[in-house]
């Protein structure tokens, strides 16, 4: 089946899916906190359906690209 200009979430954001992010958020949050101790609870607040906003916020706070933030989130501890 062809997708005419509408990429799936997996194609737009390779790696972790929204479902995987939600299911593993506590572990991801702990890992990010250990690696970046200046992150606050507010920085790491996960709201279902607003994953893209979380990524953009972390990009700003950590001075990273979207790809770098996603890589940090996807790396095993």
Buried (B, 14 or more C-beta within 10 A) or exposed (E): EEEEEEEEEEEEBEEBBBEEBBEBBEEBBEBBBEEBEEBEEEBBEEEEEEBEEBBEBBBEBBEBEEEEBBEBBBEEE
